[in-house]
Amino acid sequence: MTGLEALRQALVDYLNAGGVPAVAAWENGKRVSRSGAVSAVCIRGCTGGPAGFQDYLGEFWEEEKGCWVEKYGRRAEITFGLDIWGPRNGGESACAAHFSQLVQLLTLGGPDGLHIREVTCGETVFDDEEGLFHCPVRAVGEVFLEAALDESGAFTDFTVKGTRT
């Protein structure tokens, strides 16, 4: 699982632990029938900016490798889709109640390393094809991505580090 996929799953886990039902974005096909509203979490965008000179953070001692490792990093803005899907019998009010819980939980924080600074939603509409109510939700947060050079001089996969502790 890459750094961004792990971040998406961390947000799903955080929401579920906080009592806000969430799943990773569904694959193609009909949505799973549920008794209440649920947020489908996906990553809709990622933009980055430098965190240091030429993204260089310095050398750090790697205890496991027993050597110094050069590390590079970038600040990144991640845009999540947290679309709410609600059952027909719950109506728009089920989506509205779910959004209220979602915002309340996200204002308390987020998974380690993620700072959510904006949450917006669109209009709730009934999706005839899915047979569910749908409310598009967008959340924007900040993370710090870090990578190290391996022995060949190539970057390892970026990992997500916190913008706060």
C-alpha positions in Angstrom: 0.0 0.0 0.0 1.5 3.3 -1.0 1.6 6.4 1.3 -1.5 7.9 -0.2 -3.5 4.7 -0.2 -2.5 4.2 3.5 -3.6 7.7 4.2 -7.0 7.1 2.7 -7.4 3.9 4.7 -6.3 5.7 7.9 -9.1 8.3 7.3 -11.6 5.5 6.8 -10.5 3.8 10.0 -10.5 7.2 11.9 -14.1 7.9 10.8 -15.4 4.4 11.6 -13.7 4.5 15.1 -15.4 7.9 15.7 -18.8 6.4 14.9 -19.1 7.8 11.4 -19.6 4.9 8.9 -17.1 5.0 6.1 -15.7 2.8 3.3 -12.9 3.1 0.8 -14.4 4.2 -2.5 -16.4 1.4 -4.1 -15.4 -0.3 -7.3 -17.7 -0.1 -10.3 -21.2 -1.4 -9.8 -24.1 -0.9 -7.4 -23.4 0.4 -4.0 -23.7 -2.0 -1.1 -27.1 -1.8 0.6 -26.9 -0.4 4.1 -29.4 0.6 6.7 -27.9 4.0 7.2 -25.7 6.6 5.4 -22.1 6.0 4.7 -19.2 8.1 3.4 -17.2 6.7 0.5 -13.6 7.9 0.9 -11.3 8.5 -2.1 -8.4 10.8 -3.0 -9.5 13.4 -5.6 -6.3 15.4 -5.7 -2.8 16.0 -4.4 -0.7 19.1 -4.9 2.7 19.6 -3.4 5.2 22.3 -2.5 8.7 22.4 -1.2 9.5 21.8 2.5 13.1 22.8 2.3 15.9 23.8 -0.2 15.4 21.6 -3.3 13.2 19.4 -1.0 16.3 18.4 1.0 15.7 17.9 4.7 19.1 16.6 5.7 20.8 13.5 6.8 19.3 11.2 9.4 20.7 8.2 11.2 18.8 5.0 10.3 19.1 2.7 13.3 17.9 -0.3 11.3 20.4 0.2 8.5 23.2 1.4 10.7 24.0 4.3 8.4 23.2 7.9 7.5 20.4 8.5 5.0 19.5 11.6 3.0 15.9 12.5 3.3 13.7 14.7 1.1 10.2 16.0 1.7 7.3 18.0 0.4 4.3 19.6 2.0 1.2 18.3 0.2 -2.4 19.4 0.0 -4.7 16.3 -0.3 -8.3 16.6 -1.5 -10.5 13.8 -0.3 -13.9 12.8 -1.6 -16.1 11.8 1.3 -19.3 11.4 -0.7 -22.3 10.4 1.4 -24.6 7.7 0.2 -27.9 7.2 2.1 -30.7 4.7 1.8 -34.0 5.7 0.1 -36.0 5.2 3.4 -33.6 7.6 5.2 -34.2 10.5 2.8 -32.1 13.6 2.6 -32.2 13.9 6.4 -30.0 10.8 6.8 -27.3 12.4 4.6 -27.6 15.7 6.4 -27.2 14.0 9.8 -24.2 12.0 8.6 -22.6 15.2 7.2 -23.1 16.9 10.6 -21.4 13.9 12.4 -18.6 13.9 9.8 -17.8 17.6 10.3 -18.0 17.4 14.0 -15.5 14.5 14.0 -13.1 16.1 11.6 -13.0 19.4 13.6 -11.7 17.4 16.5 -8.7 16.2 14.4 -7.9 13.4 12.0 -5.7 10.4 11.7 -2.1 11.0 12.7 -0.3 13.1 10.1 -3.4 14.6 8.6 -4.7 18.1 9.4 -8.2 18.7 7.8 -8.7 22.4 7.2 -11.8 22.6 5.0 -15.0 20.4 4.6 -17.7 21.3 2.1 -20.7 19.5 0.7 -23.0 19.9 -2.3 -26.7 19.3 -2.8 -28.2 16.0 -1.8 -30.0 14.3 -4.8 -31.6 11.0 -5.4 -29.5 8.7 -7.7 -32.1 6.7 -9.7 -29.4 4.3 -11.0 -28.1 3.4 -7.5 -31.4 3.8 -5.7 -29.7 5.9 -3.0 -29.4 9.5 -2.0 -26.0 11.0 -2.8 -24.4 14.1 -1.3 -20.9 15.0 -2.7 -18.5 16.0 0.1 -15.0 17.4 -0.3 -12.4 17.7 2.5 -9.0 19.4 2.1 -6.1 18.6 4.4 -2.3 19.0 4.7 0.3 16.3 5.1 4.0 16.0 4.8 5.5 13.4 2.4 9.0 12.1 3.1 11.3 9.9 1.0 14.9 8.7 1.3 17.5 7.8 -1.3 18.4 4.1 -1.6 21.9 2.8 -2.4 21.4 3.4 -6.1 20.4 7.0 -5.6 16.8 6.4 -6.4 13.9 7.6 -4.2 12.1 5.1 -2.1 8.3 5.4 -1.9 7.1 8.5 -0.2 5.6 8.0 3.3 3.2 10.3 5.1 4.5 12.2 8.1 2.5 14.4 10.3 2.0 18.1 10.0 1.2 18.1 13.7 1.9 15.8 16.6 
